[in-house]
Amino acid sequence: MEMLHNISKPPLNSKFVLTCDITTRQHGVIDVWILNIYIH
């Protein structure tokens, strides 16, 4: 889990970071990873 989190580093966007934090807490790292790919 930590490895995936390290690979999926969000950009310096406060809203995105906040979304990542909420998503990580609620659904897990995988959703954050998908979110990051979707944003890019």
Jmol script that loads the backbone (N, CA, C; Angstrom):
load data "model"
ATOM      1  N   MET A   1       0.833  -1.202   0.000  1.00  0.00           N
ATOM      2  CA  MET A   1       0.000   0.000   0.000  1.00  0.00           C
ATOM      3  C   MET A   1       0.875   1.261   0.000  1.00  0.00           C
ATOM      4  N   GLU A   2       1.919   1.252   0.818  1.00  0.00           N
ATOM      5  CA  GLU A   2       2.776   2.423   0.884  1.00  0.00           C
ATOM      6  C   GLU A   2       3.480   2.651  -0.450  1.00  0.00           C
ATOM      7  N   MET A   3       3.846   1.554  -1.104  1.00  0.00           N
ATOM      8  CA  MET A   3       4.528   1.651  -2.384  1.00  0.00           C
ATOM      9  C   MET A   3       3.642   2.346  -3.407  1.00  0.00           C
ATOM     10  N   LEU A   4       2.381   1.918  -3.499  1.00  0.00           N
ATOM     11  CA  LEU A   4       1.451   2.540  -4.440  1.00  0.00           C
ATOM     12  C   LEU A   4       1.284   4.021  -4.125  1.00  0.00           C
ATOM     13  N   HIS A   5       1.214   4.344  -2.836  1.00  0.00           N
ATOM     14  CA  HIS A   5       1.041   5.738  -2.437  1.00  0.00           C
ATOM     15  C   HIS A   5       2.237   6.579  -2.876  1.00  0.00           C
ATOM     16  N   ASN A   6       3.434   6.001  -2.780  1.00  0.00           N
ATOM     17  CA  ASN A   6       4.636   6.725  -3.185  1.00  0.00           C
ATOM     18  C   ASN A   6       4.673   6.935  -4.690  1.00  0.00           C
ATOM     19  N   ILE A   7       4.209   5.942  -5.446  1.00  0.00           N
ATOM     20  CA  ILE A   7       4.186   6.058  -6.904  1.00  0.00           C
ATOM     21  C   ILE A   7       3.196   7.138  -7.325  1.00  0.00           C
ATOM     22  N   SER A   8       2.075   7.220  -6.620  1.00  0.00           N
ATOM     23  CA  SER A   8       1.024   8.163  -6.984  1.00  0.00           C
ATOM     24  C   SER A   8       1.187   9.465  -6.209  1.00  0.00           C
ATOM     25  N   LYS A   9       2.155  10.279  -6.638  1.00  0.00           N
ATOM     26  CA  LYS A   9       2.367  11.562  -5.959  1.00  0.00           C
ATOM     27  C   LYS A   9       1.523  12.634  -6.659  1.00  0.00           C
ATOM     28  N   PRO A  10       0.618  13.270  -5.927  1.00  0.00           N
ATOM     29  CA  PRO A  10      -0.255  14.282  -6.514  1.00  0.00           C
ATOM     30  C   PRO A  10       0.499  15.572  -6.827  1.00  0.00           C
ATOM     31  N   PRO A  11       0.010  16.362  -7.772  1.00  0.00           N
ATOM     32  CA  PRO A  11       0.615  17.660  -8.068  1.00  0.00           C
ATOM     33  C   PRO A  11       0.403  18.631  -6.918  1.00  0.00           C
ATOM     34  N   LEU A  12       1.052  19.786  -6.992  1.00  0.00           N
ATOM     35  CA  LEU A  12       0.948  20.765  -5.913  1.00  0.00           C
ATOM     36  C   LEU A  12      -0.377  21.526  -6.019  1.00  0.00           C
ATOM     37  N   ASN A  13      -1.461  20.769  -5.936  1.00  0.00           N
ATOM     38  CA  ASN A  13      -2.790  21.366  -6.006  1.00  0.00           C
ATOM     39  C   ASN A  13      -3.516  21.058  -4.708  1.00  0.00           C
ATOM     40  N   SER A  14      -3.861  22.102  -3.951  1.00  0.00           N
ATOM     41  CA  SER A  14      -4.442  21.913  -2.620  1.00  0.00           C
ATOM     42  C   SER A  14      -5.711  21.073  -2.695  1.00  0.00           C
ATOM     43  N   LYS A  15      -6.589  21.387  -3.657  1.00  0.00           N
ATOM     44  CA  LYS A  15      -7.845  20.656  -3.769  1.00  0.00           C
ATOM     45  C   LYS A  15      -7.579  19.187  -4.090  1.00  0.00           C
ATOM     46  N   PHE A  16      -6.651  18.931  -4.993  1.00  0.00           N
ATOM     47  CA  PHE A  16      -6.342  17.553  -5.361  1.00  0.00           C
ATOM     48  C   PHE A  16      -5.750  16.796  -4.183  1.00  0.00           C
ATOM     49  N   VAL A  17      -4.847  17.446  -3.451  1.00  0.00           N
ATOM     50  CA  VAL A  17      -4.240  16.811  -2.285  1.00  0.00           C
ATOM     51  C   VAL A  17      -5.305  16.491  -1.251  1.00  0.00           C
ATOM     52  N   LEU A  18      -6.230  17.431  -1.029  1.00  0.00           N
ATOM     53  CA  LEU A  18      -7.308  17.212  -0.080  1.00  0.00           C
ATOM     54  C   LEU A  18      -8.178  16.047  -0.544  1.00  0.00           C
ATOM     55  N   THR A  19      -8.482  16.010  -1.846  1.00  0.00           N
ATOM     56  CA  THR A  19      -9.278  14.913  -2.394  1.00  0.00           C
ATOM     57  C   THR A  19      -8.542  13.594  -2.210  1.00  0.00           C
ATOM     58  N   CYS A  20      -7.233  13.593  -2.467  1.00  0.00           N
ATOM     59  CA  CYS A  20      -6.430  12.381  -2.281  1.00  0.00           C
ATOM     60  C   CYS A  20      -6.510  11.902  -0.838  1.00  0.00           C
ATOM     61  N   ASP A  21      -6.372  12.820   0.091  1.00  0.00           N
ATOM     62  CA  ASP A  21      -6.387  12.467   1.513  1.00  0.00           C
ATOM     63  C   ASP A  21      -7.734  11.859   1.890  1.00  0.00           C
ATOM     64  N   ILE A  22      -8.820  12.485   1.455  1.00  0.00           N
ATOM     65  CA  ILE A  22     -10.164  11.983   1.764  1.00  0.00           C
ATOM     66  C   ILE A  22     -10.372  10.619   1.103  1.00  0.00           C
ATOM     67  N   THR A  23      -9.982  10.511  -0.172  1.00  0.00           N
ATOM     68  CA  THR A  23     -10.178   9.257  -0.900  1.00  0.00           C
ATOM     69  C   THR A  23      -9.365   8.131  -0.266  1.00  0.00           C
ATOM     70  N   THR A  24      -8.140   8.437   0.151  1.00  0.00           N
ATOM     71  CA  THR A  24      -7.284   7.427   0.776  1.00  0.00           C
ATOM     72  C   THR A  24      -7.924   6.914   2.057  1.00  0.00           C
ATOM     73  N   ARG A  25      -8.469   7.834   2.846  1.00  0.00           N
ATOM     74  CA  ARG A  25      -9.074   7.442   4.118  1.00  0.00           C
ATOM     75  C   ARG A  25     -10.345   6.618   3.883  1.00  0.00           C
ATOM     76  N   GLN A  26     -11.128   6.963   2.869  1.00  0.00           N
ATOM     77  CA  GLN A  26     -12.430   6.333   2.692  1.00  0.00           C
ATOM     78  C   GLN A  26     -12.346   5.047   1.871  1.00  0.00           C
ATOM     79  N   HIS A  27     -11.574   5.057   0.785  1.00  0.00           N
ATOM     80  CA  HIS A  27     -11.622   3.948  -0.166  1.00  0.00           C
ATOM     81  C   HIS A  27     -10.300   3.211  -0.329  1.00  0.00           C
ATOM     82  N   GLY A  28      -9.194   3.836   0.060  1.00  0.00           N
ATOM     83  CA  GLY A  28      -7.915   3.158  -0.094  1.00  0.00           C
ATOM     84  C   GLY A  28      -7.053   3.778  -1.176  1.00  0.00           C
ATOM     85  N   VAL A  29      -5.818   3.296  -1.268  1.00  0.00           N
ATOM     86  CA  VAL A  29      -4.814   3.907  -2.143  1.00  0.00           C
ATOM     87  C   VAL A  29      -5.150   3.697  -3.620  1.00  0.00           C
ATOM     88  N   ILE A  30      -5.780   2.574  -3.955  1.00  0.00           N
ATOM     89  CA  ILE A  30      -6.056   2.258  -5.355  1.00  0.00           C
ATOM     90  C   ILE A  30      -6.880   3.357  -6.018  1.00  0.00           C
ATOM     91  N   ASP A  31      -7.911   3.851  -5.316  1.00  0.00           N
ATOM     92  CA  ASP A  31      -8.741   4.914  -5.864  1.00  0.00           C
ATOM     93  C   ASP A  31      -7.945   6.189  -6.095  1.00  0.00           C
ATOM     94  N   VAL A  32      -7.020   6.482  -5.186  1.00  0.00           N
ATOM     95  CA  VAL A  32      -6.168   7.651  -5.351  1.00  0.00           C
ATOM     96  C   VAL A  32      -5.309   7.487  -6.597  1.00  0.00           C
ATOM     97  N   TRP A  33      -4.787   6.298  -6.795  1.00  0.00           N
ATOM     98  CA  TRP A  33      -3.961   6.016  -7.958  1.00  0.00           C
ATOM     99  C   TRP A  33      -4.745   6.251  -9.246  1.00  0.00           C
ATOM    100  N   ILE A  34      -5.991   5.732  -9.304  1.00  0.00           N
ATOM    101  CA  ILE A  34      -6.849   5.916 -10.470  1.00  0.00           C
ATOM    102  C   ILE A  34      -7.162   7.396 -10.662  1.00  0.00           C
ATOM    103  N   LEU A  35      -7.432   8.088  -9.559  1.00  0.00           N
ATOM    104  CA  LEU A  35      -7.703   9.526  -9.620  1.00  0.00           C
ATOM    105  C   LEU A  35      -6.521  10.271 -10.227  1.00  0.00           C
ATOM    106  N   ASN A  36      -5.325   9.922  -9.774  1.00  0.00           N
ATOM    107  CA  ASN A  36      -4.126  10.588 -10.261  1.00  0.00           C
ATOM    108  C   ASN A  36      -3.962  10.365 -11.764  1.00  0.00           C
ATOM    109  N   ILE A  37      -4.181   9.135 -12.235  1.00  0.00           N
ATOM    110  CA  ILE A  37      -4.083   8.826 -13.662  1.00  0.00           C
ATOM    111  C   ILE A  37      -5.142   9.611 -14.442  1.00  0.00           C
ATOM    112  N   TYR A  38      -6.358   9.691 -13.875  1.00  0.00           N
ATOM    113  CA  TYR A  38      -7.456  10.393 -14.543  1.00  0.00           C
ATOM    114  C   TYR A  38      -7.143  11.880 -14.696  1.00  0.00           C
ATOM    115  N   ILE A  39      -6.573  12.470 -13.652  1.00  0.00           N
ATOM    116  CA  ILE A  39      -6.228  13.898 -13.689  1.00  0.00           C
ATOM    117  C   ILE A  39      -5.179  14.155 -14.767  1.00  0.00           C
ATOM    118  N   HIS A  40      -4.170  13.281 -14.839  1.00  0.00           N
ATOM    119  CA  HIS A  40      -3.109  13.462 -15.824  1.00  0.00           C
ATOM    120  C   HIS A  40      -3.615  13.106 -17.213  1.00  0.00           C
TER     121      HIS A  40
END
end "model"
wireframe off; spacefill off
backbone 0.3
color backbone group
